Amino acid sequence: MVSAVYPSGDLIPENSLRMYVGFSAPMGQQGGLEHIAIVDDQGREVPDVILPLDTELWNTERNRYTVILDPGRVKKDILPNRRMGRPLHAGEGVTVVVKKDWLDARGVPLVSEFRHRYRVGPAAEEPLHTADWRITAPPAGTREPVTVTFPNPLDYGLLQRSLSVSRGSTTLSGDPGIGDNETRWQFVPHSEWQRGPYVLTVLPILEDLAGNRIGRAFEVMSKEDAVPPESSAPVSVPFIVR
């Protein structure tokens, strides 16, 4: 069965780029394009919204499938966008449909069709800024989580592997978690917190739902734009445990 869909909330920007479908067991070798549809509130399938790929995007366990919305239609002023416009429109609603006939690794179809409806909001076209994030540090001598809260949802797949916590030159081992519709990241260390400075390290691949990165908006068109160029270096955000 479909166990989750991401974004897990009910609101997405009209320039969304990715969705993820999670399953309760490994899936078979069939491609996802013929088994996933995006329909409007009148039940009509939105045409040419999902990008067809030569390689299917599965995780290692083959229980999470990545859906890429055609960036050529999302990004302004390139040919597919000029011809057809964006496939999603603010103020409307769309539903992701996962069809029942998708076979798992045993050749068994899904228990039932899955549907998740989204409201489409305005485009998100600003870069991410870590200054807008709120870090809630845990008390020393505990294994309570450090919590990072974001003003808007971030990309679920990238959020899973883009954040880490370190003290000095040592990266902490522990258990991360994502919540509140991808607006919260938590980390529970395997050892107790010590008093003093720590660092949240953010890989530059982290994006929001519309492909915006730290200091770099997806819609940047040229070097003359006001947004600084994308960096390949991780971003460090300090916090203190007291």
Secondary structure, 3 states (H helix, E strand, C coil): CEEEEECCCCEEECCCCEEEEEECCCECCCCCHHHEEEEECCCCECCCCECCCCCCCECCCCCEEEEEECHHHHCCCCHHHHHHCCCCCCCCEEEEEECCCCEECCCCECCCCEEEEEEEECCCCCCECHHHCEEECCCCCCCCCEEEECCCCECHHHHHHHEEEEECCEECCEEEEEECCCCEEEEEECCCCCCEEEEEEECCCCCECCCCEECECCCCCCCCCCCCCCCCCCEEEEEEEC
